């Protein structure tokens, strides 16, 4: 069990980091996209990267066994419902002791509650009482999941209407995710207790509920928690909400990471859907990705989780019974092989600047070369301004002359500055989002 004093002690150890690595999170405007160290975004670990492309060259797809021609590859992605006004922002997510402490306190309280549930069941004097307590504990988790859905839906509406800041919105999504994870752990304990109880097999609803709880987790939420705790450097997070959806995205450790949740595609009262049917739904919605690797399914009842690990990253979807549509999507894509871009180049003041534009919330790669030699220009400052806003630094170019940011929803400008030399690439706009086939 995770005791609160230990959690607090750990947080106190990282206070100096919170004070020096970045300002508090919550900026409502584009901000510096720092490059953090490696972070396990989820329990599946990291994904091997494809061979890096040379600056100015199209992505190289190294795996010759792929069934899809690399020149035609796209990674379709779920986004906000078409025809719906959305609130789009880019917020700096950094170390923040207040939220980090509240997350750890809630974590500890939930773990204590789980321990108390287990203790009550194990202390039951009769087998009948033990069975009753197990079923009651399962019903409490089921009610808890319904409350989580309500909390998250309220947060969607509040942020989309402007009544919740980016920082508080991310914090609430992290809290929902952490609570869901603790409920999942509680179900594992209940499952073990049920298996050890005479006359009681593991309830079918338990498996279905475990999968349903996983929809509230996500790789960007995990990263938001890690940055709040000062475990990694600050990152820029794309936040896009409508009253019934959210999309979060960021660039971290050489990968583009994205998650989308669509309430309008989830029938919570829908009937069961089979593994094969859910695989077919995902394969038809993401045909190019499904052609890279055979999908696998895990689920029960009305929710199925489909995973496609491939040589350029990983796609995970959750498919709803009733609608028979993907309603949650998690994407991880190797930035060196990211195909969904359109290139704009300009030359001046000794530089050749190439901007690989992407869709709203997608990764934008800026490559700066020496105009005369064609060699990468490292340690050059690059800024981004959105609409009529002020320019803000997105970082300095690395040894390959590259720096990355996220695409805003409006027209934007990239400026390369190496005093006294300056070059501006203006009038940049996001490209269309490559949506799943059934959402085009």
N, C-alpha and C positions, 0 to 999 in steps of 0.2 A: 504494500500500500504506500502511496506517495504522501508523506506527512507534510503538512504546511510549513513547519519551521525549515525543513530542508529546501523546499521550493523558494522560500524567502531568502535563505542564505545564498542560494545560487544566484538569485537576482541581484543581491547586494554585491556579489563578486563582479557582476558585469556593469555596475553603475558607471565606472570610469569610461567604459566603452560608449555607453549611452551619451556621455557628456562630450565626447571628442570625435566620434566617427561621423556624426551627422546631426542636423537639427531635428526637432520633433517632427513627426509626420503630420500630414493634414493639409499640405499645400494644395490649393485649388487650381494651380497652373502647372505647365510642363516644367520639369526640374531635371537636375543632373542625374543621369543614369549611370551610377557607379557600377563597377564590375566586381561582384562579390566572389568570395572563394567558393569551393565546391559545397553543395548542399544536397542531401538526399531529399528530393521533393516528395517522395512517397516510398512505400515499403518495397517497391519493385527495384529500387536502385537506379543507377545511371544507365544511359544508353550509349553504345559505342557510336562515335561520329563517323560520317563518311569522309573520304579524303577531302582535304581543304582545297577550295578553288583558288586559283591565282587571282590577284586583284584585277578587276575588269573582265574576267572570264565568266561564262555561265557556270552554274553549279555542275559539279562532276558526280555522277552516280556510279559508284564503284562496283556494286553487286551485279554481276552479269546474269545472275539467275532471276532477276526481277522480270515479271511478266509484263511490265509497263515500260514503254520507251521513255527514257528520262526526259526527252524534249517535250513530251506530252503530259508529264506528271503534274498533278496538282494535289494539294492537301485541302479538300473542302472543309469548311468549318461552320459550325452553328453560330448564329449571331442573333441580334434582336429581331423580333418579328417584322416582316416587311410592312411598310405603310404605317409604322408606329413611331411617333416622336420619342426620341430617347435622349437622356442626359448623358453627355460624354465629357469625361475629364481625365486628366493625367496627373497623378498625385505622387509625391515623393513619400516612400514608406521607409522610415528609419527607426532607430532605437528609441524607445519611449518607455520609461520605467513605470508610469502610471498604468497604462493598459497591460503591460507585461505582468505587473503584480496582480492585477485583477484577473487575468487569464489563469495564473498559477493558483490563486485563491479559489477560483471556481473549479479548477481541475481537482484541487485537493478536497474540496467539499463534495464533489461528485464521487470521488474515489472513496471517501468516508461513507457516503450513502450506500455505495455498492457493497462495501465491507459489512455494513450493518444488515443489508438484505441477506447476504450469505450467512451471517452469524445467526439471524433469526431462523432461517431455514434449517441450518445444521443443529440448532438447539430445540427443534420441534420434538415433543415427547412421543408422538405417535406417527406412524407412516401416513395416516389420513391427513393429519395436520400438516405434515411436510408437503404432501401433494397440494393441499389448499394454498399454502404459502408460495409454492413455486408458481402456480397458475396466477395468483394475485400479483406476484412480482412481474410476471410477463405482461399482465394487463396494464400495470403501471408504466412499463416501458412503452407499450403501445399508445397509451394516452400521452406520454411524453413526446413521442415522435409526432403526434398530431399537433402538439403545442409548438414544436420546433418548426413545422411547416407554416403554422400561423405567424410565428415570430419572423421567419425569413420573408414571407410574403408581405408582412407589414413593412419590413425594411426596404424591400423592392419599391413599394409605393412611396414611402417617405423620401427615399433618395431621388427617385424619378421626379417627384414634385418639388424638389429643392428644400425639403424640410429636414434633411439629414446630410451632414457634411460627408465628404469622401472618407475622411479619417474615421468618423463614427460608423459609417456604413461598413467599411472593412472590418472594424473592430467587432461589430455585431455579427458579421458573417463568420469571423474567426470563433466567436463564442458559440454560435450555432454548431459549427463544425466540431469544436472540442466537446460539446455536450453529446453530440451524436456518437463520437468516438467512445466516450465513456459508457453510453448506453450499449454500444456494441460489445464492449468488454464485459458489461454486466450480463448481457445475453449469453456470452460464452460461459460465464460462471453458472448461470441458470441451466444451461444445456448440460454441463457436467453434473450438476446436482440432480437433474431429471434422470440422467442415465444411471445414476447410483440409487435411484428410488424405486422400490418395488411397486409394480403395478402402474408405472408411469413412463411412457416413452417420450422422447423429445417431441414437443408439439410442432406440427407442421408450420404453424404461424410463426414460430421462432425463426426458422430459416428465411422466410419471406421478409420478416421484420429486419433481420440483419442486413439484407441487401438494400432494403428501403433506407436504412440509416446511412449507408455509404454514399447516397446521392448528395448528402449535405457536406461531404468532405471534398477537397480539391487541392491540386498542387499549388495554385496561387495563394489560396488561403493558408496553406502550410508555410509558404515563404513569408507571407505577411506576419504570421506568428513569430517566425524565426528572426525577422528583422526587428520586430518590436522588442524582442528579448535581447537584442544586440549580438545575436549569434552569427549574423552575416552583415555585410555592409548595406547601406541604403540602396534601394532600387526604385526605378520609376514604374508605377503600376497604372495600366489603363483600366478605367472603370466606366462601364456603360450600362445604364439601367433603363428599364421601362417599368410600368406598373406590374408587369408579369414576368420580367426576365432580368438577368444580369449576365454580363460578360466581364471577366477579369483577364488581364494578360500582362506579361512582363518578359524581359530578356535576362537570363541568368546562366552563368557558367557555360556559355556557348550554345545555349538552347533557347528557342522561343517556347514559352509555356503559356497555355491558355485554358480557361474553363468557362463554360456557358451553362446556365440553368434556365429552362423554359417551362414555366408553369402552364402555359397555354397548350403544351404538348403532353401533359401528364394527367391521365385520368385516374385519380386516386381511388375511384370505385370500380375501376375496370376489371374485367375478368382475367384469368391466368393467360400467360403467353409462354410458349415452349422455347427451349434453347434454340432449336432449329429455326423457328419463326423469327426470333430476335436476331439471330445471325443473318438471316435473309434480309431483314429490314436494314441492318447496318451495312451489309454488302451492297445493297441496291442504292443506299443513300450516299455511300462513299466508295464508288466502284474502283477508283484508281488506288486508293489505299488498301482496300480488301484484296486487290490483285497482287499486292506485294507479299502478303503473308496470310495464311489461313486464320480466320478469327477463332477465338475460343469463347465459350459462354459459361457464366456462373450465375445462378439465380434460382428463384422459386416464386411461384404464384404470379403476381401481376407485374413484377419488376425483374428484368434480366440485365446483367452486366456483361458487355461484350468488350473484349480486349484484342487489339491487333498490334503486337510489337513488330516493328519492321526495321530495316537497316538505317532509316533516317530519323527514327524516333518511336513514338507510340501513340496510338489512338485508343481511347477508352470511351465507350458510350453506355448509357443506361436507357433501356427501351421499355416503354409503358405498354402494358396490356390495355385493351380498350381502344386507345388511339393507334396502337402498333406503330409508334413513331419514336425516334430518339428525342429524349427530353433533357438529357444531361450529356455534355461532351467535355472530355479532358484531352488536350493535345500537348505533345512534346515533340518538337521538330528541331533537328540539327540545323543551326544557322548557316553553316557552310554549304548546306544542300537545299536551302529553302528556295522553292521554285516560283512562288507566286509573287513575282515582282515585275515592275516595268522600269526601265533604266532611263535616266536623264543625265547628260554630261555637259560640262561647260569648262572652258579653258580661259585663264587670264591671270595676270600678275604672277606668273611663274608656276601656277598650279594647274593640274587637270583634276577636276572634281567630278565624281560619279555618284549619283544618288539612286539607289535601288528602292523605288517606291513600293509600298504594299498597301493593303486594305486598311480600313479604320481599325486601330488597335494592333495592327500587324507590325513586324519588325522593319525598320528602315535602316539600310546600310549605307554609310557615307565612306567613300574611298578617296583618299587624297594622294595624288602622285606628283612628282616633280615634272613640270612641263617639258623640260629639256631632256632629262635622262629617262623619264618613264619609271623611275624608282619610287618606292613608297616614301611618303613624307611623314615620319613619326613625330610625336610630341607637338602636334599642331592643334590649336583650340578650335572646336567646332561648336556653333551655337544654332539654336532653332527658335524661330518666332512663329506664332500661330495667329492668323488673321491680322489684326492691327496691334497685337500684343508686343511687348518688349522681347528682345532676344535674351535667351537664357542658355547658358553653357550646357551641352549634353556630354562633354568630356573632351579628352585629347586623343588623337589618333595613336594606335599602337604601332608596333614595329612593321606591320603590314600596311600602315597608312589608313587603318579602318577604325571607325567608331560607329556605334549603333544607338538607335533610339526607337520610339514607338510612333506610329503614324497617327496624327490627330484626325478629326473628322472634317476640319476646314482646310482652306488653302494655307500653306506654310512656306517658310523661307529658311534655307540653310546657308550659313555664313562661315567661311573658313578664314581664320585670323592668325597671321604670323607677322606681327608688326615689323615693317610698315606695310606688308602685303595683305590684301584683303580681296576675296572673291565671294560673290553672292550668287546663289542659285535660287531664283525667285519663281513664284507662281506654281509651286508644287501642290499636287492634290492627290488624295488617296485613290487607289484603283478599286474597281468593284470587288466585293467579297465573294470568293468562290464557295457558294452555299451548297449544302447537301442537295442531292437531286430532287428530293421531295419538298424542298424549301426554296427552290429557285423562283 
